[in-house]
């Protein structure tokens, strides 16, 4: 494992950037402008022709909503409507 004199500085910079990103995300999630509803619509081949809509609003904005059992290989499309903030993460694993 290689190490340099400046590796601690790089780690500190990464931590500062991560904290800045989290604080900006928190400001968006808890702002008055994000008090509306955001609808995330998922569609694609792997959903067996059934689309799925997830609604993010002030009462569930910190709730993790998931879609599972998507057949692989697939194409997945999403669209957003409304005002507010939503985070989309895709994770695929094959075992």
ZIWOLIN-V227845 format. One line per field, one symbol per residue. psi: psi as a letter, one per 30 degrees, with the letter a starting at -180 (. if undefined). burial: 1 if it has 9 or more other C-alpha atoms within 8 Angstrom, else 0. A space follows every 10 residues. Layout:
# ZIWOLIN-V227845
psi->???
burial->???
This chain:
# ZIWOLIN-V227845
psi->kkklfgeeee eeeeeeeeee eeeeeeeeeg lefgfakkkj kkllefghfj lkkkkkaffg fgkkklklhk kkllkkkllk lakakkkkkk kkkk.
burial->0000000000 0000000000 0000000110 0001111111 1111111000 1000011100 0000000000 0001010000 0011000000 00000
